[in-house]
């Protein structure tokens, strides 16, 4: 008995649902339900990444809050995974939109903080490099303690001159902390 290659075999038509059944929509598919459950579980993981103080500020169901507290205590991988699935199940019973907004707001605030720190690092480098940058900074920040700023700048420049490869030292760090404590200019 010889076998036919796959491309030469006659194809059989698969029976499908009658056309009148296609018109009756019965809800989302199993795949769609699975995607939604996975999204809720992922949101639960993001909620776990929030600090406790932020979690307490979010209005949520007490059972969900307790499940999140328990999940933070679990260290075993399998147990944590099961707890995340349970959190996802609990989240199907609550409105997830406010929770998603709270997570997004936290991430956005964190991104703004990171951006500010990068700007301050660049500003510190400018101030160390040129006195023109110092004059510009003083004019943009009228309430700044100029004497302390100049003293910190001298100390940071002294640290940089002593060890030009390592941008560190007490003066370098103190200058950054001073700049960080200053309010943002009102016109920015």
N, C-alpha and C positions, 0 to 999 in steps of 0.2 A: 504494500500500500504506500503510494507516494504522497508526500505532503505538498500542498500548494504553498508558495510563498505568500506572506501576509498581504501583499498588495494585489495578488490575483484572486484572493478569496472573495466570494460574494458577500456583501455586507447585509446583515439582517437589520431590519428596522426595529428599533426598540419601542416597546409600547410606552406611551406617555399618558398623562392624564387627559381625559376627554376635554375638548375645547370649552365646554360649558363650565368646567371646574376652574379654568384659568381666570374667568371673570370674577369669581368670588374670592376677594382678598381676605385672608384670615389673620393678618397681622405680620409683624416682622419675621424674617427668616431666622433659622437657628444661628446662622453665621452673624447676622446683625445683632441678635441678642448676645452672642458671645463677645462681639466687639464692644458692645455697651458695657458688659460685665467687666471686661478687661480694662476699659477706660475708667470705670469706677474704682477698680482695684488699684490702678496706677494713681488715681487721685488720692486714695487712701494712703499709698506710700508717700506721696508728696506731703500729706498732712502729718505723717510721722516725722518728716524731716523738719517740720516747723518747731521752734522752741516752745516749751511748755507755756510760757507766758502768752505767746501768740495764740496757742490752742485754746487757752482758757478764755480769751477775749472773743472767740468765735461762738456764736449761738448755734448749738447743735444738740441733737438728741443725746440724752444721758447714756444710753446703752452704747452708742457709737463712741462717745467720749471715754467710757470705761474700757472699751475694746482697744482704743488707741493707747491708753495708759498701759494696758496689759502687753500690747505688742512691743512697746519700748523696753519692757523688762525681759522679753524673750531673746535669748542669744542663739539657740539652736536653729539652724537653717530651716529644717523641715517644720518645726513648730512655728517659726516666724511666717513661713509661707502659708501654713494653714490659717494662722491668725489674720494675715492679709486677705485671704479668701473670705474669711468671716466678716472682716471689715467691709469688703466689697458687697457682701450679701446685705449687711445692715444699711449700706449706702443706697441700695435699691429702694429702700423704704422711706428715704428722706429726700428733700430737694437738694440736689448736689450743686446747683448754681451758686448759692452764696458761699459754699465751701471752696469751689473753684476760684471764685473772685478773691477770697481771702488769701489763697495760695498765690495767685497772680500778683496781688498787691504786695505780698511779702517779697516775692522774687524781684519785683520792680524796685522796691525800696532798697533791696540789697544791691541791685545793679547800680542805682544812683549813688549809693555809698561807695562802691568800688570806683566808679567814675570820678567822684570827688577826691578820693585818695590818690588816684593817678594824676589828677590835675595838680594836687598839692605837691606831689613828688617832682613834677615838671617845674612848678613854680620855685621850689627849693633849689633846683639845679640852675634856673635862671638867676635867682638872687645870688647864688655863689659865683656865677660867671661874670656878672656885670653890676656896676653901681647904677646904671641907667634903669635896670629892672627894679632895683630897690626904690629909686625915686618914683617910678611909675606905681609901684605897690603902695607906697606911702600916700600918693595922691588919690588912689582908688579906695583906700581904707583910712578915712580921716581920723577915726578914733583909736588907731593903733598906737601902742606904746613904742615910739620910735627908738628911745634909748635902749630898751630891752632887745628890740629887734636887731639893732646895730651890734649890740654886745653878743647876741647869739650868732649872728652872721660872722663876726670876727672869730669866735670860737670854732665855728664849723669850718671856716677857711683855714684856720690853724691846723685842725684835724686833717683836712684834705691835703695840706702841704706836707704834713708829717708822713702820711701814708697815701700817696695819690692813687694807688690801685684799689684800695678798699674804701668805698664810700660809706664809712661808718665812723663811729666815735660818739662821745657824749654830746659834743656841740652839734653834730649833724642830726642826732636824734632829737635833741631839745629844740632845735630850729623847726623841725617838722612838727613837733607837738605844739609849739607856739602858733605856727601857721594853721594847724588843724583847729585850734581853739578859737581862732578869729572868725567872726561872722562873715558870711558871704557878702560881697558888695551889693548895695541895694539896686543898682542899675543892671545887674547881670541877670 
